[in-house]
Amino acid sequence: MKVQAEVSLYPLRTPSLSEAINGFLGRVRRPGLVVEVTPMSTRIEGESGELFQALREAFDAVAAGRDVVLTLTVSNACPSGQQ
């Protein structure tokens, strides 16, 4: 099933936010997923199994060395802006 997710990652107790966020994005970008970074969140579109696997692996990697909060909204009803 095709789904679209909106994700925001908030690294806690760190002077540099970009290292955690860039590490997360680097792991979630993979073939089969469309990733669009916006100023406040990231939209990811793809098959649900691939999307959830990518999110799990990216979260596990970034959370292993720091405290983070990840907010996630997933829908199978959002129209895609990407063709």
C-alpha positions in Angstrom: 0.0 0.0 0.0 1.3 3.5 -0.9 1.5 5.9 2.0 2.8 9.3 2.7 4.4 10.4 6.0 5.3 13.7 7.6 8.2 13.4 10.0 10.0 15.8 12.3 13.1 14.9 14.3 14.1 16.9 17.4 17.5 16.2 18.8 17.6 17.1 22.6 20.4 18.4 24.8 22.8 19.1 21.9 24.4 22.3 20.5 24.3 20.9 17.0 20.9 19.9 15.5 22.2 19.3 12.0 24.3 16.3 12.7 21.4 14.2 14.0 19.0 15.5 11.4 21.4 14.9 8.5 22.2 11.5 9.8 18.5 10.6 10.0 17.8 11.9 6.4 20.8 10.1 5.0 19.5 6.8 6.3 15.9 7.4 5.2 16.8 8.3 1.7 16.7 5.1 -0.4 15.4 3.8 -3.7 11.6 3.5 -3.7 11.0 6.4 -1.4 10.4 10.0 -2.4 11.8 12.3 0.3 11.0 16.0 0.3 12.7 18.2 3.0 10.8 21.3 4.1 11.9 23.9 6.7 9.9 22.3 9.5 9.4 18.6 8.5 10.1 16.0 5.9 7.6 14.3 3.7 8.3 10.7 2.7 6.2 8.7 0.2 6.4 5.1 -0.8 5.2 1.6 -0.1 4.3 1.2 3.6 6.7 -1.7 4.3 9.7 0.2 2.8 8.8 3.4 4.5 8.4 2.0 8.0 11.6 -0.1 7.6 13.5 3.0 6.6 12.1 5.1 9.5 12.9 2.3 12.0 16.4 1.9 10.8 17.0 5.7 10.7 15.5 6.3 14.1 17.5 3.4 15.7 20.7 4.7 14.2 20.3 8.4 15.3 18.8 7.5 18.7 21.6 5.2 19.6 24.0 8.0 20.5 21.6 10.8 21.6 18.2 11.7 23.0 15.7 12.6 20.2 12.0 13.0 19.7 10.4 11.9 16.4 6.9 13.0 15.4 5.2 11.0 12.7 2.0 11.3 10.8 1.1 8.6 8.2 -1.7 8.6 5.7 -2.9 6.4 2.9 -5.3 9.0 1.7 -3.1 12.0 1.0 -2.8 12.8 -2.7 0.8 12.8 -4.0 2.3 16.0 -5.3 4.9 13.9 -7.1 4.2 12.1 -10.3 
